[in-house]
Amino acid sequence: MNQNNFKIARVRHPGRSLWVAALAGLLASVTGWIPVAADDPPESVPSRLRPGKDTAKTILDRRPNLRVDTILVTVPVAVTKASSGQMLTGLEKMNFKVYEDKIEQEILSLSTEEVPLSLGVVFDASASMGWKLQPAREAVAQFLKSANPEDEFFLVQFNDRPDLAVPFTSDSARIQSRLTFLQSKGGTSLLDGVYLTMSEMKKAHNGRKAILIISDGGDNSSRYTESEVKNFVREADVQIYAIGIYESPAGRSRTPEELAGPVLLANLTESTGGKHFAVENLSDLPNVAAKIGLELRNQYLLTYRPKNTARDGKYRKLEVKLVNVSKIVPLRYRLGYFAPAQ
């Protein structure tokens, strides 16, 4: 459920009434912020929040007379079968344990409800893509087929520099139309493209946010460093998936930047609970893209109230484990989040 889809409830206090926001469902993001009415005056509400805390900012912006007193953390978890890679369904709350900084937390709820997504596509239009462009376009089309009417999308394309080709829209056909006329040329500013995408994602209206990167790897034209972008990604509430299109080692000699591409994409995705898919056979691209879309729609959402109530702005590490499951099953989830600073 969209983090902005909360109901307004009437709460009565002696001598006065105050409108407060009550959550209508789970906040489908790693950090969920529930507004709770406080007796403090409206002036106590902070006017500025830490960068990357857009979940809290969205709710506070809509209800400026409320102070966030209670935090709920919602962790999307992908559970896949080791043998086939298919999603494992049918699990219950009793099958999970969640730890924050190694301290077990009480899971309040588990949901598999499909929620609206804000999706950013980061598309490599550099010269090295060349004949890979058409299969990459088809992969995006397949990925967008899993969209629902409440989703929103935008497109960032990059070569020598990144460009916001299509801003947020509810019409996925605009993304495909723009890609149809795209030509490959220039260098590869992959890191700058990811940075621009993360910045644009701050305008998202949905609680769940995801990015799909399609590139043949490497970076030879970015201003931002890998360290800077990784830190930005670490603070954001966005799952990142990447499809790396790589020629086989026997295909041609690759530059050092291209050789480093798979590691770069893996580093950008794994800490967010997403995944990097390496593809050598171009005919596999649509199936991989469809698999990513399916995974985003079939994740478990675990919600808990942190035992650590300090509002210190520090990074908190997460760990999720399966219990009462006979087989070893791979899990993917965000590795941590930043606590509120106020």
Buried (B, 14 or more C-beta within 10 A) or exposed (E): BBBBBBEEEEEEEEEEEBEBBBBBBBBBBBBBBBBBBBEEEEEEBBEEBBEBBBBBBBBBEEBEBBBBEEBBBBBBBBBBEEEEEEBBEEBEEEBBBBEBBEEEBEBBEBBEEBBBBBBBBBBBBBEBBEEBBBBBBBBBBBBBEBBEEBBBBBBBBBBBBBBBBBEBEEEBEBBBEBBEEBEBEBBBBBBBBBBBBBBBBBEBBBBBBBBBBBBBBBBBBBEBEBEEBBEBBBBBBBBBBBBBBBBEEEEEEBEEBBBBBBEBBBBBBBBBBBBBBBBEEBEBBBEBBBBBBEBBBBBBBBBBBBEBEEEEEEEBEBBBEBEEEEEEBEBBBBBBBBBBBB
